[in-house]
């Protein structure tokens, strides 16, 4: 990822910053110019809670370039509490412990590094929810 792109997308990668459509009130993640639900252009920014549940998952044994050090690792489709679905790596859990419907929470972790002395890219991953909030 280029340095300019890294800076442009840091808010959504570090804190799940999203948009909410002013017309249909749906959460939009990742942010985009037009609401995918009603095609309106007016949105405002919001922070998503970072909590959700595993909707589906798979284990990656043949990792793409730049992610070999993590293989095997589990990727999940996470349905966030606010509605959007995100694809992310699961962390702090073994693959055989992952269950559909399992509550998870977002954490910021290292995603990849450009070379031994290159830029380190951080972003969101999900781990099992450590405690339930009342």
N, CA, C and O atoms as CSV, one atom per row, in Angstrom:
chain,resi,resn,atom,element,x,y,z
A,1,UNK,N,N,0.856,-1.169,0.000
A,1,UNK,CA,C,0.000,0.000,0.000
A,1,UNK,C,C,0.900,1.229,0.000
A,1,UNK,O,O,1.868,1.299,0.757
A,2,UNK,N,N,0.580,2.188,-0.845
A,2,UNK,CA,C,1.371,3.407,-0.919
A,2,UNK,C,C,1.170,4.243,0.348
A,2,UNK,O,O,0.155,4.121,1.034
A,3,UNK,N,N,2.149,5.087,0.638
A,3,UNK,CA,C,2.058,5.944,1.823
A,3,UNK,C,C,0.849,6.873,1.745
A,3,UNK,O,O,0.136,7.007,2.740
A,4,UNK,N,N,0.577,7.538,0.580
A,4,UNK,CA,C,-0.624,8.387,0.529
A,4,UNK,C,C,-1.912,7.603,0.778
A,4,UNK,O,O,-2.790,8.080,1.497
A,5,UNK,N,N,-2.039,6.409,0.195
A,5,UNK,CA,C,-3.251,5.613,0.422
A,5,UNK,C,C,-3.345,5.188,1.880
A,5,UNK,O,O,-4.434,5.166,2.456
A,6,UNK,N,N,-2.213,4.853,2.475
A,6,UNK,CA,C,-2.185,4.490,3.885
A,6,UNK,C,C,-2.762,5.622,4.731
A,6,UNK,O,O,-3.571,5.362,5.622
A,7,UNK,N,N,-2.373,6.862,4.478
A,7,UNK,CA,C,-2.878,7.998,5.237
A,7,UNK,C,C,-4.347,8.266,4.949
A,7,UNK,O,O,-5.096,8.608,5.865
A,8,UNK,N,N,-4.778,8.121,3.700
A,8,UNK,CA,C,-6.186,8.381,3.348
A,8,UNK,C,C,-7.134,7.393,4.017
A,8,UNK,O,O,-8.255,7.764,4.365
A,9,UNK,N,N,-6.715,6.157,4.203
A,9,UNK,CA,C,-7.618,5.117,4.728
A,9,UNK,C,C,-7.378,4.798,6.200
A,9,UNK,O,O,-7.975,3.858,6.725
A,10,UNK,N,N,-6.526,5.551,6.873
A,10,UNK,CA,C,-6.172,5.201,8.253
A,10,UNK,C,C,-7.354,5.228,9.214
A,10,UNK,O,O,-7.430,4.387,10.109
A,11,UNK,N,N,-8.283,6.177,9.051
A,11,UNK,CA,C,-9.406,6.251,9.988
A,11,UNK,C,C,-10.293,5.019,9.894
A,11,UNK,O,O,-10.713,4.495,10.926
A,12,UNK,N,N,-10.587,4.544,8.705
A,12,UNK,CA,C,-11.433,3.363,8.605
A,12,UNK,C,C,-10.671,2.097,8.991
A,12,UNK,O,O,-11.290,1.130,9.433
A,13,UNK,N,N,-9.343,2.074,8.837
A,13,UNK,CA,C,-8.574,0.892,9.225
A,13,UNK,C,C,-8.287,0.838,10.718
A,13,UNK,O,O,-8.192,-0.251,11.284
A,14,UNK,N,N,-8.146,1.997,11.374
A,14,UNK,CA,C,-7.802,2.013,12.792
A,14,UNK,C,C,-9.010,2.074,13.707
A,14,UNK,O,O,-8.960,1.544,14.817
A,15,UNK,N,N,-10.097,2.706,13.273
A,15,UNK,CA,C,-11.221,2.895,14.187
A,15,UNK,C,C,-12.572,2.567,13.576
A,15,UNK,O,O,-13.605,2.901,14.157
A,16,UNK,N,N,-12.587,1.922,12.419
A,16,UNK,CA,C,-13.838,1.597,11.732
A,16,UNK,C,C,-14.720,2.832,11.594
A,16,UNK,O,O,-15.906,2.800,11.923
A,17,UNK,N,N,-14.137,3.903,11.113
A,17,UNK,CA,C,-14.891,5.129,10.848
A,17,UNK,C,C,-15.712,4.893,9.586
A,17,UNK,O,O,-15.183,4.485,8.553
A,18,UNK,N,N,-16.994,5.151,9.685
A,18,UNK,CA,C,-17.928,4.867,8.597
A,18,UNK,C,C,-18.789,6.094,8.340
A,18,UNK,O,O,-18.627,7.134,8.978
A,19,UNK,N,N,-19.701,5.950,7.400
A,19,UNK,CA,C,-20.677,6.997,7.124
A,19,UNK,C,C,-22.073,6.450,7.402
A,19,UNK,O,O,-22.306,5.243,7.340
A,20,UNK,N,N,-22.996,7.360,7.708
A,20,UNK,CA,C,-24.402,7.011,7.858
A,20,UNK,C,C,-25.163,7.852,6.849
A,20,UNK,O,O,-24.988,9.069,6.781
A,21,UNK,N,N,-26.009,7.195,6.067
A,21,UNK,CA,C,-26.795,7.895,5.057
A,21,UNK,C,C,-27.840,8.772,5.747
A,21,UNK,O,O,-28.557,8.309,6.634
A,22,UNK,N,N,-27.921,10.025,5.342
A,22,UNK,CA,C,-28.896,10.944,5.928
A,22,UNK,C,C,-30.310,10.670,5.422
A,22,UNK,O,O,-31.278,11.169,5.996
A,23,UNK,N,N,-30.439,9.887,4.359
A,23,UNK,CA,C,-31.751,9.566,3.811
A,23,UNK,C,C,-32.322,8.277,4.424
A,23,UNK,O,O,-33.428,8.288,4.964
A,24,UNK,N,N,-31.576,7.175,4.341
A,24,UNK,CA,C,-32.109,5.885,4.815
A,24,UNK,C,C,-31.518,5.439,6.152
A,24,UNK,O,O,-31.941,4.423,6.704
A,25,UNK,N,N,-30.546,6.186,6.678
A,25,UNK,CA,C,-29.944,5.948,7.998
A,25,UNK,C,C,-29.179,4.636,8.106
A,25,UNK,O,O,-28.980,4.131,9.210
A,26,UNK,N,N,-28.746,4.073,6.975
A,26,UNK,CA,C,-27.945,2.852,6.972
A,26,UNK,C,C,-26.471,3.208,7.159
A,26,UNK,O,O,-25.998,4.217,6.635
A,27,UNK,N,N,-25.754,2.375,7.905
A,27,UNK,CA,C,-24.311,2.545,8.054
A,27,UNK,C,C,-23.633,2.075,6.770
A,27,UNK,O,O,-24.019,1.062,6.187
A,28,UNK,N,N,-22.610,2.829,6.332
A,28,UNK,CA,C,-21.912,2.538,5.084
A,28,UNK,C,C,-20.433,2.336,5.382
A,28,UNK,O,O,-19.739,3.262,5.801
A,29,UNK,N,N,-19.967,1.126,5.162
A,29,UNK,CA,C,-18.550,0.824,5.374
A,29,UNK,C,C,-18.100,-0.163,4.319
A,29,UNK,O,O,-18.762,-1.183,4.122
A,30,UNK,N,N,-16.987,0.103,3.624
A,30,UNK,CA,C,-16.188,1.307,3.739
A,30,UNK,C,C,-16.937,2.513,3.186
A,30,UNK,O,O,-17.872,2.352,2.400
A,31,UNK,N,N,-16.536,3.728,3.587
A,31,UNK,CA,C,-17.209,4.935,3.105
A,31,UNK,C,C,-17.152,5.030,1.588
A,31,UNK,O,O,-16.182,4.597,0.967
A,32,UNK,N,N,-18.193,5.598,0.995
A,32,UNK,CA,C,-18.226,5.825,-0.455
A,32,UNK,C,C,-19.071,7.045,-0.758
A,32,UNK,O,O,-19.775,7.556,0.112
A,33,UNK,N,N,-18.999,7.506,-1.982
A,33,UNK,CA,C,-19.670,8.750,-2.367
A,33,UNK,C,C,-21.192,8.636,-2.402
A,33,UNK,O,O,-21.895,9.604,-2.112
A,34,UNK,N,N,-21.699,7.463,-2.753
A,34,UNK,CA,C,-23.141,7.270,-2.911
A,34,UNK,C,C,-23.576,6.101,-2.025
A,34,UNK,O,O,-22.903,5.072,-1.974
A,35,UNK,N,N,-24.701,6.264,-1.332
A,35,UNK,CA,C,-25.229,5.206,-0.468
A,35,UNK,C,C,-25.585,3.972,-1.310
A,35,UNK,O,O,-26.336,4.103,-2.276
A,36,UNK,N,N,-25.076,2.794,-0.981
A,36,UNK,CA,C,-25.397,1.590,-1.747
A,36,UNK,C,C,-26.829,1.100,-1.513
A,36,UNK,O,O,-27.307,0.227,-2.238
A,37,UNK,N,N,-27.518,1.654,-0.505
A,37,UNK,CA,C,-28.873,1.223,-0.179
A,37,UNK,C,C,-29.935,2.047,-0.897
A,37,UNK,O,O,-30.946,1.506,-1.345
A,38,UNK,N,N,-29.702,3.383,-1.010
A,38,UNK,CA,C,-30.739,4.241,-1.598
A,38,UNK,C,C,-30.215,5.201,-2.670
A,38,UNK,O,O,-30.987,5.990,-3.214
A,39,UNK,N,N,-28.923,5.145,-2.979
A,39,UNK,CA,C,-28.289,5.949,-4.032
A,39,UNK,C,C,-28.253,7.449,-3.753
A,39,UNK,O,O,-28.073,8.236,-4.683
A,40,UNK,N,N,-28.419,7.863,-2.509
A,40,UNK,CA,C,-28.312,9.273,-2.146
A,40,UNK,C,C,-26.852,9.627,-1.855
A,40,UNK,O,O,-26.051,8.753,-1.525
A,41,UNK,N,N,-26.515,10.900,-1.978
A,41,UNK,CA,C,-25.133,11.337,-1.809
A,41,UNK,C,C,-24.825,11.952,-0.442
A,41,UNK,O,O,-23.653,12.168,-0.132
A,42,UNK,N,N,-25.808,12.235,0.364
A,42,UNK,CA,C,-25.560,12.923,1.629
A,42,UNK,C,C,-25.343,11.924,2.763
A,42,UNK,O,O,-26.238,11.156,3.116
A,43,UNK,N,N,-24.148,11.952,3.318
A,43,UNK,CA,C,-23.827,11.109,4.462
A,43,UNK,C,C,-23.090,11.929,5.510
A,43,UNK,O,O,-22.570,13.006,5.221
A,44,UNK,N,N,-23.053,11.403,6.733
A,44,UNK,CA,C,-22.235,12.024,7.767
A,44,UNK,C,C,-21.409,10.924,8.442
A,44,UNK,O,O,-21.772,9.748,8.414
A,45,UNK,N,N,-20.296,11.332,9.044
A,45,UNK,CA,C,-19.354,10.381,9.632
A,45,UNK,C,C,-19.829,9.869,10.987
A,45,UNK,O,O,-20.503,10.573,11.739
A,46,UNK,N,N,-19.460,8.630,11.275
A,46,UNK,CA,C,-19.737,8.021,12.573
A,46,UNK,C,C,-18.657,6.990,12.859
A,46,UNK,O,O,-17.975,6.523,11.947
A,47,UNK,N,N,-18.508,6.640,14.119
A,47,UNK,CA,C,-17.606,5.555,14.504
A,47,UNK,C,C,-18.441,4.314,14.768
A,47,UNK,O,O,-19.414,4.365,15.520
A,48,UNK,N,N,-18.070,3.213,14.158
A,48,UNK,CA,C,-18.748,1.951,14.428
A,48,UNK,C,C,-18.216,1.384,15.736
A,48,UNK,O,O,-17.092,1.690,16.131
A,49,UNK,N,N,-19.005,0.570,16.402
A,49,UNK,CA,C,-18.638,0.036,17.713
A,49,UNK,C,C,-17.475,-0.940,17.652
A,49,UNK,O,O,-16.758,-1.105,18.639
A,50,UNK,N,N,-17.277,-1.585,16.516
A,50,UNK,CA,C,-16.222,-2.592,16.403
A,50,UNK,C,C,-16.651,-3.942,16.938
A,50,UNK,O,O,-15.833,-4.853,17.062
A,51,UNK,N,N,-17.929,-4.077,17.255
A,51,UNK,CA,C,-18.451,-5.360,17.751
A,51,UNK,C,C,-19.364,-5.981,16.721
A,51,UNK,O,O,-20.049,-5.285,15.971
A,52,UNK,N,N,-19.363,-7.290,16.695
A,52,UNK,CA,C,-20.213,-7.998,15.756
A,52,UNK,C,C,-20.156,-9.485,16.017
A,52,UNK,O,O,-19.811,-9.928,17.112
A,53,UNK,N,N,-20.501,-10.252,14.993
A,53,UNK,CA,C,-20.444,-11.704,15.125
A,53,UNK,C,C,-19.941,-12.317,13.827
A,53,UNK,O,O,-20.089,-11.749,12.745
A,54,UNK,N,N,-19.344,-13.493,13.969
A,54,UNK,CA,C,-18.824,-14.200,12.807
A,54,UNK,C,C,-20.005,-14.696,11.981
A,54,UNK,O,O,-20.853,-15.441,12.473
A,55,UNK,N,N,-20.048,-14.276,10.728
A,55,UNK,CA,C,-21.105,-14.671,9.798
A,55,UNK,C,C,-20.662,-15.896,8.999
A,55,UNK,O,O,-21.465,-16.786,8.722
A,56,UNK,N,N,-19.380,-15.935,8.632
A,56,UNK,CA,C,-18.785,-17.052,7.909
A,56,UNK,C,C,-17.276,-16.953,8.087
A,56,UNK,O,O,-16.769,-15.893,8.453
A,57,UNK,N,N,-16.551,-18.039,7.836
A,57,UNK,CA,C,-15.098,-17.999,7.992
A,57,UNK,C,C,-14.436,-19.098,7.177
A,57,UNK,O,O,-15.075,-20.063,6.758
A,58,UNK,N,N,-13.142,-18.926,6.964
A,58,UNK,CA,C,-12.325,-19.931,6.283
A,58,UNK,C,C,-10.901,-19.823,6.797
A,58,UNK,O,O,-10.500,-18.775,7.302
A,59,UNK,N,N,-10.144,-20.887,6.674
A,59,UNK,CA,C,-8.741,-20.873,7.069
A,59,UNK,C,C,-7.875,-20.795,5.817
A,59,UNK,O,O,-8.046,-21.577,4.882
A,60,UNK,N,N,-6.955,-19.854,5.809
A,60,UNK,CA,C,-6.047,-19.635,4.685
A,60,UNK,C,C,-4.747,-20.397,4.940
A,60,UNK,O,O,-4.015,-20.098,5.884
A,61,UNK,N,N,-4.473,-21.380,4.089
A,61,UNK,CA,C,-3.229,-22.140,4.202
A,61,UNK,C,C,-2.186,-21.630,3.215
A,61,UNK,O,O,-0.993,-21.641,3.520
A,62,UNK,N,N,-2.617,-21.184,2.038
A,62,UNK,CA,C,-1.740,-20.611,1.024
A,62,UNK,C,C,-1.949,-19.109,1.022
A,62,UNK,O,O,-2.821,-18.588,0.328
A,63,UNK,N,N,-1.139,-18.427,1.805
A,63,UNK,CA,C,-1.316,-16.985,1.995
A,63,UNK,C,C,-0.819,-16.198,0.789
A,63,UNK,O,O,0.148,-16.599,0.142
A,64,UNK,N,N,-1.473,-15.082,0.482
A,64,UNK,CA,C,-0.983,-14.222,-0.596
A,64,UNK,C,C,0.343,-13.559,-0.203
A,64,UNK,O,O,0.707,-13.525,0.972
A,65,UNK,N,N,1.042,-13.045,-1.185
A,65,UNK,CA,C,2.327,-12.380,-0.965
A,65,UNK,C,C,2.181,-11.293,0.095
A,65,UNK,O,O,1.273,-10.464,0.042
A,66,UNK,N,N,3.092,-11.321,1.051
A,66,UNK,CA,C,3.093,-10.334,2.127
A,66,UNK,C,C,2.433,-10.830,3.400
A,66,UNK,O,O,2.556,-10.199,4.450
A,67,UNK,N,N,1.726,-11.966,3.319
A,67,UNK,CA,C,1.022,-12.493,4.486
A,67,UNK,C,C,1.483,-13.905,4.850
A,67,UNK,O,O,0.853,-14.574,5.669
A,68,UNK,N,N,2.581,-14.356,4.243
A,68,UNK,CA,C,3.066,-15.720,4.466
A,68,UNK,C,C,3.395,-16.006,5.926
A,68,UNK,O,O,3.213,-17.131,6.392
A,69,UNK,N,N,3.874,-15.004,6.650
A,69,UNK,CA,C,4.281,-15.219,8.043
A,69,UNK,C,C,3.101,-15.582,8.954
A,69,UNK,O,O,3.304,-16.126,10.040
A,70,UNK,N,N,1.877,-15.284,8.521
A,70,UNK,CA,C,0.699,-15.543,9.354
A,70,UNK,C,C,0.060,-16.899,9.059
A,70,UNK,O,O,-0.754,-17.369,9.853
A,71,UNK,N,N,0.404,-17.536,7.949
A,71,UNK,CA,C,-0.256,-18.783,7.531
A,71,UNK,C,C,0.060,-19.913,8.501
A,71,UNK,O,O,1.181,-20.000,9.002
A,72,UNK,N,N,-0.899,-20.767,8.768
A,72,UNK,CA,C,-2.305,-20.631,8.394
A,72,UNK,C,C,-3.009,-19.619,9.312
A,72,UNK,O,O,-2.673,-19.491,10.489
A,73,UNK,N,N,-3.978,-18.916,8.754
A,73,UNK,CA,C,-4.741,-17.955,9.541
A,73,UNK,C,C,-6.204,-18.008,9.112
A,73,UNK,O,O,-6.536,-18.492,8.030
A,74,UNK,N,N,-7.063,-17.503,9.980
A,74,UNK,CA,C,-8.501,-17.561,9.734
A,74,UNK,C,C,-9.014,-16.194,9.309
A,74,UNK,O,O,-8.767,-15.185,9.970
A,75,UNK,N,N,-9.736,-16.183,8.186
A,75,UNK,CA,C,-10.414,-14.983,7.695
A,75,UNK,C,C,-11.899,-15.160,7.962
A,75,UNK,O,O,-12.441,-16.257,7.830
A,76,UNK,N,N,-12.547,-14.069,8.338
A,76,UNK,CA,C,-13.975,-14.147,8.651
A,76,UNK,C,C,-14.735,-13.015,7.986
A,76,UNK,O,O,-14.206,-11.928,7.759
A,77,UNK,N,N,-15.966,-13.297,7.688
A,77,UNK,CA,C,-16.933,-12.282,7.294
A,77,UNK,C,C,-17.657,-11.947,8.590
A,77,UNK,O,O,-18.357,-12.789,9.152
A,78,UNK,N,N,-17.486,-10.709,9.064
A,78,UNK,CA,C,-18.044,-10.281,10.347
A,78,UNK,C,C,-19.206,-9.333,10.093
A,78,UNK,O,O,-19.053,-8.322,9.407
A,79,UNK,N,N,-20.367,-9.661,10.648
A,79,UNK,CA,C,-21.524,-8.773,10.573
A,79,UNK,C,C,-21.464,-7.867,11.794
A,79,UNK,O,O,-21.638,-8.316,12.927
A,80,UNK,N,N,-21.215,-6.583,11.545
A,80,UNK,CA,C,-21.107,-5.621,12.637
A,80,UNK,C,C,-22.474,-5.333,13.242
A,80,UNK,O,O,-23.496,-5.477,12.572
A,81,UNK,N,N,-22.492,-4.932,14.491
A,81,UNK,CA,C,-23.722,-4.602,15.200
A,81,UNK,C,C,-24.541,-3.568,14.439
A,81,UNK,O,O,-25.770,-3.631,14.434
A,82,UNK,N,N,-23.865,-2.613,13.792
A,82,UNK,CA,C,-24.545,-1.537,13.065
A,82,UNK,C,C,-25.044,-1.976,11.684
A,82,UNK,O,O,-25.736,-1.206,11.018
A,83,UNK,N,N,-24.714,-3.183,11.241
A,83,UNK,CA,C,-25.235,-3.694,9.979
A,83,UNK,C,C,-24.238,-4.066,8.905
A,83,UNK,O,O,-24.388,-5.120,8.288
A,84,UNK,N,N,-23.199,-3.232,8.645
A,84,UNK,CA,C,-22.269,-3.601,7.569
A,84,UNK,C,C,-21.536,-4.904,7.857
A,84,UNK,O,O,-21.363,-5.303,9.009
A,85,UNK,N,N,-21.110,-5.554,6.779
A,85,UNK,CA,C,-20.280,-6.751,6.901
A,85,UNK,C,C,-18.877,-6.391,6.457
A,85,UNK,O,O,-18.701,-5.676,5.470
A,86,UNK,N,N,-17.876,-6.879,7.173
A,86,UNK,CA,C,-16.486,-6.655,6.824
A,86,UNK,C,C,-15.747,-7.985,6.793
A,86,UNK,O,O,-16.080,-8.916,7.526
A,87,UNK,N,N,-14.756,-8.053,5.944
A,87,UNK,CA,C,-13.884,-9.217,5.888
A,87,UNK,C,C,-12.626,-8.871,6.659
A,87,UNK,O,O,-12.027,-7.820,6.432
A,88,UNK,N,N,-12.221,-9.743,7.568
A,88,UNK,CA,C,-11.048,-9.451,8.378
A,88,UNK,C,C,-10.441,-10.740,8.895
A,88,UNK,O,O,-11.095,-11.781,8.951
A,89,UNK,N,N,-9.182,-10.646,9.269
A,89,UNK,CA,C,-8.498,-11.775,9.884
A,89,UNK,C,C,-8.930,-11.890,11.335
A,89,UNK,O,O,-9.095,-10.880,12.020
A,90,UNK,N,N,-9.112,-13.120,11.807
A,90,UNK,CA,C,-9.380,-13.359,13.222
A,90,UNK,C,C,-8.043,-13.561,13.918
A,90,UNK,O,O,-7.114,-14.122,13.338
A,91,UNK,N,N,-7.948,-13.108,15.150
A,91,UNK,CA,C,-6.724,-13.222,15.912
A,91,UNK,C,C,-7.051,-13.677,17.330
A,91,UNK,O,O,-8.200,-13.600,17.766
A,92,UNK,N,N,-6.048,-14.144,18.034
A,92,UNK,CA,C,-6.187,-14.588,19.436
A,92,UNK,C,C,-7.124,-15.778,19.577
A,92,UNK,O,O,-7.758,-15.944,20.619
A,93,UNK,N,N,-7.220,-16.613,18.540
A,93,UNK,CA,C,-8.077,-17.800,18.594
A,93,UNK,C,C,-7.556,-18.818,17.589
A,93,UNK,O,O,-7.073,-18.460,16.515
A,94,UNK,N,N,-7.659,-20.087,17.954
A,94,UNK,CA,C,-7.275,-21.164,17.040
A,94,UNK,C,C,-8.421,-21.421,16.063
A,94,UNK,O,O,-9.589,-21.231,16.403
A,95,UNK,N,N,-8.085,-21.850,14.865
A,95,UNK,CA,C,-9.082,-22.061,13.806
A,95,UNK,C,C,-10.184,-23.028,14.227
A,95,UNK,O,O,-11.341,-22.829,13.856
A,96,UNK,N,N,-9.856,-24.068,14.992
A,96,UNK,CA,C,-10.868,-25.056,15.380
A,96,UNK,C,C,-11.806,-24.555,16.474
A,96,UNK,O,O,-12.765,-25.244,16.823
A,97,UNK,N,N,-11.546,-23.365,17.022
A,97,UNK,CA,C,-12.410,-22.787,18.051
A,97,UNK,C,C,-13.416,-21.781,17.484
A,97,UNK,O,O,-14.328,-21.355,18.193
A,98,UNK,N,N,-13.259,-21.401,16.219
A,98,UNK,CA,C,-14.134,-20.398,15.607
A,98,UNK,C,C,-15.492,-21.019,15.309
A,98,UNK,O,O,-15.574,-22.142,14.812
A,99,UNK,N,N,-16.544,-20.291,15.611
A,99,UNK,CA,C,-17.918,-20.745,15.378
A,99,UNK,C,C,-18.721,-19.628,14.721
A,99,UNK,O,O,-18.522,-18.453,15.030
A,100,UNK,N,N,-19.617,-19.986,13.826
A,100,UNK,CA,C,-20.535,-19.012,13.247
A,100,UNK,C,C,-21.441,-18.496,14.364
A,100,UNK,O,O,-21.949,-19.276,15.170
A,101,UNK,N,N,-21.639,-17.185,14.405
A,101,UNK,CA,C,-22.440,-16.562,15.456
A,101,UNK,C,C,-21.625,-16.127,16.659
A,101,UNK,O,O,-22.158,-15.475,17.558
A,102,UNK,N,N,-20.337,-16.476,16.699
A,102,UNK,CA,C,-19.472,-16.133,17.818
A,102,UNK,C,C,-19.299,-14.610,17.901
A,102,UNK,O,O,-18.975,-13.978,16.895
A,103,UNK,N,N,-19.507,-14.011,19.079
A,103,UNK,CA,C,-19.306,-12.567,19.212
A,103,UNK,C,C,-17.821,-12.215,19.139
A,103,UNK,O,O,-16.980,-12.894,19.729
A,104,UNK,N,N,-17.512,-11.142,18.404
A,104,UNK,CA,C,-16.137,-10.696,18.232
A,104,UNK,C,C,-16.057,-9.185,18.400
A,104,UNK,O,O,-17.067,-8.483,18.346
A,105,UNK,N,N,-14.832,-8.698,18.605
A,105,UNK,CA,C,-14.591,-7.268,18.712
A,105,UNK,C,C,-13.342,-6.911,17.913
A,105,UNK,O,O,-12.431,-7.723,17.754
A,106,UNK,N,N,-13.323,-5.680,17.415
A,106,UNK,CA,C,-12.204,-5.209,16.623
A,106,UNK,C,C,-11.004,-4.875,17.498
A,106,UNK,O,O,-11.144,-4.337,18.596
A,107,UNK,N,N,-9.821,-5.207,16.988
A,107,UNK,CA,C,-8.559,-4.790,17.592
A,107,UNK,C,C,-7.664,-4.280,16.473
A,107,UNK,O,O,-7.801,-4.708,15.327
A,108,UNK,N,N,-6.757,-3.377,16.790
A,108,UNK,CA,C,-5.797,-2.874,15.816
A,108,UNK,C,C,-4.528,-3.696,15.948
A,108,UNK,O,O,-3.960,-3.816,17.034
A,109,UNK,N,N,-4.088,-4.262,14.828
A,109,UNK,CA,C,-2.896,-5.113,14.822
A,109,UNK,C,C,-2.099,-4.876,13.541
A,109,UNK,O,O,-2.583,-4.247,12.600
A,110,UNK,N,N,-0.888,-5.385,13.522
A,110,UNK,CA,C,-0.045,-5.310,12.336
A,110,UNK,C,C,-0.669,-6.163,11.235
A,110,UNK,O,O,-1.039,-7.315,11.463
A,111,UNK,N,N,-0.782,-5.583,10.036
A,111,UNK,CA,C,-1.285,-6.319,8.882
A,111,UNK,C,C,-0.147,-6.859,8.039
A,111,UNK,O,O,-0.129,-8.043,7.701
A,112,UNK,N,N,0.804,-6.001,7.699
A,112,UNK,CA,C,1.917,-6.404,6.849
A,112,UNK,C,C,3.033,-5.372,6.955
A,112,UNK,O,O,2.869,-4.324,7.578
A,113,UNK,N,N,4.163,-5.682,6.340
A,113,UNK,CA,C,5.302,-4.778,6.339
A,113,UNK,C,C,5.939,-4.811,4.959
A,113,UNK,O,O,6.101,-5.881,4.372
A,114,UNK,N,N,6.298,-3.647,4.441
A,114,UNK,CA,C,6.967,-3.554,3.146
A,114,UNK,C,C,8.465,-3.741,3.341
A,114,UNK,O,O,9.181,-2.768,3.580
A,115,UNK,N,N,8.951,-4.975,3.244
A,115,UNK,CA,C,10.375,-5.259,3.417
A,115,UNK,C,C,10.787,-5.234,4.867
A,115,UNK,O,O,9.989,-4.916,5.749
A,116,UNK,N,N,12.067,-5.578,5.115
A,116,UNK,CA,C,12.572,-5.646,6.488
A,116,UNK,C,C,12.611,-4.289,7.176
A,116,UNK,O,O,12.408,-4.201,8.387
A,117,UNK,N,N,12.870,-3.236,6.416
A,117,UNK,CA,C,12.954,-1.902,7.005
A,117,UNK,C,C,11.892,-0.974,6.439
A,117,UNK,O,O,12.025,0.247,6.522
A,118,UNK,N,N,10.848,-1.538,5.868
A,118,UNK,CA,C,9.815,-0.747,5.211
A,118,UNK,C,C,8.697,-0.321,6.131
A,118,UNK,O,O,8.727,-0.538,7.343
A,119,UNK,N,N,7.721,0.286,5.516
A,119,UNK,CA,C,6.545,0.783,6.221
A,119,UNK,C,C,5.753,-0.377,6.819
A,119,UNK,O,O,5.472,-1.356,6.128
A,120,UNK,N,N,5.394,-0.274,8.094
A,120,UNK,CA,C,4.555,-1.269,8.752
A,120,UNK,C,C,3.118,-0.775,8.653
A,120,UNK,O,O,2.816,0.359,9.025
A,121,UNK,N,N,2.236,-1.632,8.148
A,121,UNK,CA,C,0.830,-1.262,7.998
A,121,UNK,C,C,0.006,-1.920,9.091
A,121,UNK,O,O,0.071,-3.132,9.296
A,122,UNK,N,N,-0.766,-1.105,9.788
A,122,UNK,CA,C,-1.661,-1.590,10.830
A,122,UNK,C,C,-3.095,-1.463,10.349
A,122,UNK,O,O,-3.391,-0.662,9.463
A,123,UNK,N,N,-3.965,-2.236,10.922
A,123,UNK,CA,C,-5.369,-2.168,10.573
A,123,UNK,C,C,-6.181,-3.017,11.526
A,123,UNK,O,O,-5.680,-3.477,12.552
A,124,UNK,N,N,-7.450,-3.221,11.176
A,124,UNK,CA,C,-8.320,-3.958,12.080
A,124,UNK,C,C,-8.271,-5.463,11.818
A,124,UNK,O,O,-8.160,-5.932,10.685
A,125,UNK,N,N,-8.358,-6.178,12.915
A,125,UNK,CA,C,-8.587,-7.619,12.932
A,125,UNK,C,C,-9.670,-7.806,13.989
A,125,UNK,O,O,-10.029,-6.855,14.682
A,126,UNK,N,N,-10.185,-9.006,14.116
A,126,UNK,CA,C,-11.201,-9.274,15.123
A,126,UNK,C,C,-10.758,-10.419,16.015
A,126,UNK,O,O,-10.132,-11.374,15.556
A,127,UNK,N,N,-11.088,-10.314,17.289
A,127,UNK,CA,C,-10.805,-11.372,18.257
A,127,UNK,C,C,-12.101,-11.717,18.971
A,127,UNK,O,O,-13.062,-10.951,18.920
A,128,UNK,N,N,-12.133,-12.874,19.640
A,128,UNK,CA,C,-13.343,-13.213,20.412
A,128,UNK,C,C,-13.637,-12.107,21.425
A,128,UNK,O,O,-12.722,-11.539,22.022
A,129,UNK,N,N,-14.898,-11.813,21.607
A,129,UNK,CA,C,-15.311,-10.781,22.557
A,129,UNK,C,C,-14.900,-11.236,23.953
A,129,UNK,O,O,-15.302,-12.306,24.410
A,130,UNK,N,N,-14.100,-10.419,24.623
A,130,UNK,CA,C,-13.575,-10.795,25.931
A,130,UNK,C,C,-14.600,-10.671,27.040
A,130,UNK,O,O,-14.599,-11.453,27.990
A,131,UNK,N,N,-15.479,-9.680,26.915
A,131,UNK,CA,C,-16.516,-9.514,27.931
A,131,UNK,C,C,-17.753,-8.889,27.288
A,131,UNK,O,O,-17.649,-8.093,26.354
A,132,UNK,N,N,-18.896,-9.255,27.791
A,132,UNK,CA,C,-20.146,-8.704,27.287
A,132,UNK,C,C,-20.428,-7.399,28.011
A,132,UNK,O,O,-20.265,-7.312,29.228
A,133,UNK,N,N,-20.851,-6.383,27.264
A,133,UNK,CA,C,-21.223,-5.098,27.869
A,133,UNK,C,C,-22.726,-5.141,28.203
A,133,UNK,O,O,-23.528,-5.692,27.449
A,134,UNK,N,N,-23.075,-4.559,29.324
A,134,UNK,CA,C,-24.483,-4.540,29.742
A,134,UNK,C,C,-25.267,-3.531,28.958
A,134,UNK,O,O,-26.469,-3.378,29.176
